[in-house]
Amino acid sequence: MVSFMSVMRLAKYLLENHPVLIWSFFFGLIVASIFFVGKQIQKWNIPVIISLIAGAFIAFYITTLPASTNNDNPWFLFIAGAIAICAMILPGISGAFILIILGGL
């Protein structure tokens, strides 16, 4: 069985040594989830299209963020954890990935 920490070490290694590939992978997951969610929309109108475009741009912006340094401040870890938990309910976005970007891991 693969441990969580070994997966995180692999993710950290890939982010440090192959950043374009790992960013492309995660952005591809986000694009696939946009397509999947878009297929479930039954009535397309202007607010839905604007929301879809805004969400796509926000997702792209998240994938271009550089990984920050580790921060052991309890308040920072609490807020980073809260953001990661919110990210876990979105399809295609990994909470662990958000924690790596924020420097919480």
N, C-alpha and C positions, 0 to 999 in steps of 0.2 A: 504494500500500500504506500502511496506517495504522500508525504506529509505536507501540510500547508506551508511550512517554512521553506521546504525545498522548492515548492512551486514559486514562492515569493522570491527566493534567491534567483531562480531562473528568470522571472519577470524583470528583476532588477538588472541582471546581467544583460538581458536583451535590450532593455531601455538604455543602458550605458554603451553597449557595443554595436547594436543594430537598431538605432532609434527610428530610422525611416521605415523599416520593415514592421516594427511593432506598432508604430502610429498608423501605418496603412492597414494593418490587421484590425485594429480597434475601430478605425474609421469605416472600414468595410462592414463590420458588425453593425455599426450605427446606421449605415445606408441600407443594409438589409432589413433592419427593424423598421426604418421609415417606409420602405416598400411594403412590408407586411402590415403595418398599421394602416397605410394608405389603401390597401385592398379592402379593409374592413369598413371604411367610410362609405356610407350609402348615398349621402347627399353632399355634393361638393358645392361650396359657395365661397365668396371672397374671404370671410374670416378664417375659414378652414385652410384655404390656400396660404394666406398670410402666416398663420400659425405654423403650418408645415415648413414654409421657407425660413421663418425665424428659428424654429427648432433645429433645422438642418445647419444653419449658420452657427448657432450656439454649440451644436455638437462638433462642428468643424473647429471652432475656436478652442474647445476643450482638448481636442486632440493635438493642438499646436502648442499647448502650454508646456513649458519646461518643468522637469521634476525639481522640486525645491529640496533644500537640505532638511535633515531631521530636526525636529523641534520637540523637546520633551516637556514643554509647558502643559500642565493639565488642562487648561482652558482651550489651548490650541488642539490638543488631542480630542477633547470632547466635541468641539465644533467640527473637526475633520471627520470624526466618527459619525456625527449627525448628517453631514453631507454625504458620506459614503452610504449610510443606510438609505437615504433618499434616492441615491443613484441605483441601489439594488432593486428598486421596484420598476425601474425603466428597462425595457428590453434592449440588450446590446451594450449596456454600460456596466462595467464591473466595479463593484464597490472597492475591491482591492486595488484596481487601477487608479481610482480616484484618490485612495490613500497614498499610493506611490507618488502621484502628481503633487499632492499636498505635502508630502514629506512625513506622513504619519507612520510609515513603516520603515 
